[in-house]
Amino acid sequence: MKHSGKAQAAAMRLIWLTLLVLLAILLAAIVARFLGSLVLTLSTALIFVWGVFVLFTLYFFRDPEPRAPAGRGLVVSPGHGKVDIVDTTTEPRFFGGECQRISMFLSVFDVHVQCAPVTGRVVFLKHSAGQFLSALRTDCGLHNENVMIGIEAGDPAGEKVGVRLIAGVLARRIIPWVEAGEEIVRGERISLIQFGSRVDVYFPKRAKVRVKVGDRVLGGETVLAVFE
């Protein structure tokens, strides 16, 4: 008969349409559940990474109280690290000639607060822009950004001691805590270098060196040299 079965066809179209809608809703629910689980998992991972970062940052910026040794004519290490240079060199900016040098590498696991090597007065403070080569390179002080702190010692009176703070690949910020003309005390905190870096110490040739290459030194505590 005319138009026979059209109603059933319309019904079936409606049934299939609603089935597709139902399947779309179920699929959306599955995707939403998956995405929700993924977001939750990523959130947990991100919180964990942030927690590790917080712990490492607190560890990196630790600032132990230095126990400066007593005695006359002592030059203590300004930084924590490993000595890899003990030599005689020329330092033109502060010494204006030959002097002894002890250089130490500070890894990201070392304390990065530096201490005054001697008691005296800051008479020279100079920031020099430069590159950011690896601080593992013993010659990086010639090229990298650095800050030179020149100290006129009070013991022995008038002797010069210089501290050069050298940036590295990661160490992009050197923060001196002293100013020219300021009086400082052996073992007192004088600066901060953020992340891996290097510290050079300069002193007159007549001072007797007390460390060797390969020694690990503690800032404000280890005696590097003695004026005898």
LUMVOZA-230346 format. One line per 2 residues: number of its first residue (from 1); their letters; for each residue x, y, z of C-alpha. Coordinates in Angstrom, 1 decimal. Last residue first. Layout:
# LUMVOZA-230346
NUM = a = X,Y,Z | ... $
END
This chain:
# LUMVOZA-230346
228 = ef = 105.0,34.0,58.0 | 102.0,35.0,55.9 $
226 = va = 99.9,31.8,55.8 | 98.0,30.2,52.9 $
224 = lv = 94.9,28.3,52.0 | 93.6,27.7,55.5 $
222 = te = 90.2,25.9,55.3 | 87.5,27.6,57.4 $
220 = gg = 85.7,30.5,55.8 | 84.6,28.5,52.8 $
218 = lv = 85.5,24.8,53.1 | 88.2,23.2,50.9 $
216 = rd = 88.6,20.0,49.0 | 92.2,19.2,48.1 $
214 = gv = 92.9,18.0,44.5 | 95.6,20.5,43.8 $
212 = kv = 97.5,21.4,47.0 | 96.9,23.4,50.1 $
210 = rv = 99.0,25.3,52.7 | 100.7,27.9,50.5 $
208 = ka = 103.2,30.1,52.2 | 102.8,33.9,51.6 $
206 = rk = 105.8,35.7,50.1 | 104.3,35.6,46.6 $
204 = pf = 101.5,37.9,47.5 | 97.8,36.8,47.4 $
202 = yv = 95.2,36.0,44.8 | 92.1,33.8,45.4 $
200 = dv = 90.1,32.5,42.4 | 86.5,31.2,42.8 $
198 = rs = 84.6,29.1,40.2 | 81.0,28.4,39.3 $
196 = gf = 78.1,26.0,39.3 | 74.9,27.5,40.6 $
194 = qi = 74.1,31.0,41.9 | 77.2,32.8,43.2 $
192 = ls = 76.8,34.5,46.6 | 78.9,37.1,48.3 $
190 = ir = 80.8,38.4,51.4 | 79.9,36.2,54.3 $
188 = eg = 82.4,36.7,57.2 | 85.1,34.1,57.7 $
186 = rv = 87.8,36.7,58.2 | 86.2,40.1,59.1 $
184 = ie = 85.2,42.9,56.8 | 85.5,46.6,56.8 $
182 = eg = 83.6,48.3,53.9 | 85.4,50.9,51.7 $
180 = ae = 84.2,49.4,48.4 | 81.0,47.5,49.0 $
178 = vw = 80.1,44.0,50.3 | 77.3,41.5,49.6 $
176 = pi = 78.5,40.7,46.1 | 75.8,38.8,44.0 $
174 = ir = 77.0,36.9,41.0 | 74.3,35.8,38.6 $
172 = ra = 74.4,33.6,35.6 | 75.9,30.5,37.2 $
170 = lv = 74.6,27.8,34.9 | 77.4,27.9,32.3 $
168 = ga = 79.8,29.5,34.8 | 80.3,32.8,36.6 $
166 = il = 83.6,33.7,38.2 | 84.0,35.3,41.6 $
164 = rv = 87.6,36.7,41.9 | 88.9,37.2,45.4 $
162 = gv = 92.0,39.4,46.0 | 94.4,39.6,49.0 $
160 = ke = 96.7,42.6,49.3 | 98.9,43.1,52.4 $
158 = ga = 98.6,46.5,54.1 | 98.8,45.2,57.7 $
156 = pd = 99.6,41.5,58.1 | 97.0,41.2,59.3 $
154 = ga = 94.7,44.1,58.5 | 94.4,43.0,54.9 $
152 = ei = 93.7,45.3,52.0 | 91.0,43.5,50.1 $
150 = gi = 90.3,43.5,46.4 | 87.0,41.9,45.2 $
148 = mv = 86.9,41.0,41.5 | 83.5,40.2,40.0 $
146 = ne = 83.3,37.9,37.0 | 81.6,37.3,33.6 $
144 = nh = 83.7,34.7,31.8 | 86.7,35.0,29.5 $
142 = lg = 89.9,35.0,31.4 | 88.3,33.3,34.4 $
140 = cd = 87.3,30.5,32.2 | 90.9,29.3,32.0 $
138 = tr = 90.5,26.4,34.4 | 87.6,25.1,32.4 $
136 = la = 85.3,23.3,34.8 | 83.5,26.7,35.2 $
134 = sl = 81.9,26.0,31.8 | 81.8,29.1,29.6 $
132 = fq = 79.4,31.9,30.4 | 80.9,34.9,28.5 $
130 = ga = 81.9,38.3,29.7 | 81.0,41.4,31.7 $
128 = sh = 83.4,42.6,34.3 | 82.3,43.7,37.8 $
126 = kl = 85.0,45.5,39.9 | 85.3,46.1,43.6 $
124 = fv = 88.6,47.3,45.1 | 89.4,48.7,48.5 $
122 = vr = 87.5,46.2,50.7 | 89.0,46.6,54.2 $
120 = gt = 90.6,44.0,56.4 | 90.2,40.6,58.0 $
118 = vp = 91.1,37.8,55.7 | 89.6,35.2,53.3 $
116 = ac = 86.1,36.8,53.5 | 83.4,34.2,52.9 $
114 = qv = 81.6,32.9,49.8 | 78.1,31.5,49.7 $
112 = hv = 77.7,28.8,47.0 | 77.8,25.6,49.1 $
110 = df = 78.7,22.8,46.8 | 76.4,20.4,45.0 $
108 = vs = 76.1,22.6,41.9 | 79.9,22.2,41.6 $
106 = lf = 82.3,24.9,42.8 | 85.7,24.7,41.2 $
104 = ms = 88.7,26.2,43.1 | 91.5,28.5,42.1 $
102 = ir = 94.6,29.3,44.2 | 96.8,32.1,42.8 $
100 = qc = 100.1,33.6,43.8 | 101.1,37.1,42.7 $
98 = eg = 102.8,38.8,39.8 | 101.8,42.3,38.8 $
96 = gf = 99.2,45.1,39.1 | 97.7,43.5,42.2 $
94 = fr = 94.2,44.8,41.6 | 93.5,44.9,37.8 $
92 = pe = 96.7,43.4,36.4 | 96.8,39.9,38.1 $
90 = tt = 99.8,38.0,36.8 | 100.2,34.4,37.7 $
88 = td = 101.9,32.0,40.1 | 100.3,28.7,40.6 $
86 = vi = 97.9,26.4,42.6 | 95.0,25.4,40.3 $
84 = dv = 92.4,22.6,40.8 | 91.3,23.1,44.4 $
82 = kg = 87.9,21.5,45.0 | 84.9,23.4,46.4 $
80 = hg = 83.6,25.6,49.2 | 84.6,29.2,48.8 $
78 = ps = 86.5,32.1,50.4 | 89.3,29.8,51.5 $
76 = vv = 91.2,31.1,54.5 | 94.3,33.4,54.4 $
74 = lg = 96.0,33.3,57.8 | 98.5,35.9,59.0 $
72 = rg = 97.8,35.5,62.7 | 95.7,32.8,64.2 $
70 = ap = 92.2,31.7,64.9 | 90.3,29.5,62.5 $
68 = ar = 87.0,30.7,61.0 | 84.1,28.4,61.9 $
66 = pe = 81.7,29.1,59.1 | 77.9,28.9,59.8 $
64 = pd = 76.4,26.8,57.1 | 74.4,28.6,54.3 $
62 = rf = 72.2,26.3,52.3 | 71.2,27.8,49.0 $
60 = fy = 71.7,24.6,47.1 | 69.8,22.4,49.7 $
58 = lt = 66.8,24.8,49.8 | 66.8,24.9,46.0 $
56 = fl = 67.1,21.1,45.8 | 64.2,20.6,48.2 $
54 = vf = 62.0,23.1,46.3 | 62.9,21.6,42.9 $
52 = vg = 62.1,18.1,44.2 | 58.7,19.4,45.4 $
50 = wv = 58.1,21.1,42.0 | 58.9,17.8,40.3 $
48 = fi = 56.4,16.0,42.6 | 53.7,18.6,42.1 $
46 = la = 54.3,18.3,38.3 | 54.0,14.5,38.5 $
44 = ts = 50.8,14.6,40.5 | 49.3,17.2,38.2 $
42 = lt = 50.3,15.1,35.2 | 48.5,12.1,36.7 $
40 = lv = 45.4,14.1,37.5 | 45.5,15.6,34.0 $
38 = ls = 45.8,12.1,32.5 | 43.0,10.8,34.8 $
36 = gl = 40.8,13.6,33.8 | 41.7,13.2,30.1 $
34 = fr = 40.8,9.5,30.3 | 37.6,10.1,32.2 $
32 = av = 36.7,12.9,29.7 | 37.4,10.5,26.8 $
30 = ia = 35.3,7.8,28.4 | 32.5,10.3,29.1 $
28 = al = 32.7,11.7,25.6 | 32.5,8.1,24.2 $
26 = li = 29.4,7.4,26.3 | 27.8,10.7,25.2 $
24 = al = 28.6,9.9,21.5 | 27.2,6.4,21.9 $
22 = lv = 24.0,7.8,23.3 | 23.7,10.4,20.5 $
20 = ll = 24.4,7.6,18.0 | 21.7,5.4,19.6 $
18 = tl = 19.3,8.4,19.6 | 19.9,8.8,15.9 $
16 = wi = 19.5,5.0,15.3 | 16.2,5.0,17.1 $
14 = lr = 14.9,8.1,15.4 | 15.8,6.6,12.0 $
12 = ma = 14.1,3.3,13.0 | 11.0,5.2,14.0 $
10 = aa = 11.0,7.1,10.7 | 11.4,3.8,8.9 $
8 = qa = 8.5,2.3,10.9 | 6.4,5.2,9.9 $
6 = kg = 7.4,4.8,6.3 | 6.5,1.2,6.2 $
4 = sh = 3.5,1.6,3.8 | 3.5,4.9,2.1 $
2 = km = 1.0,3.6,-0.5 | 0.0,0.0,0.0 $
END
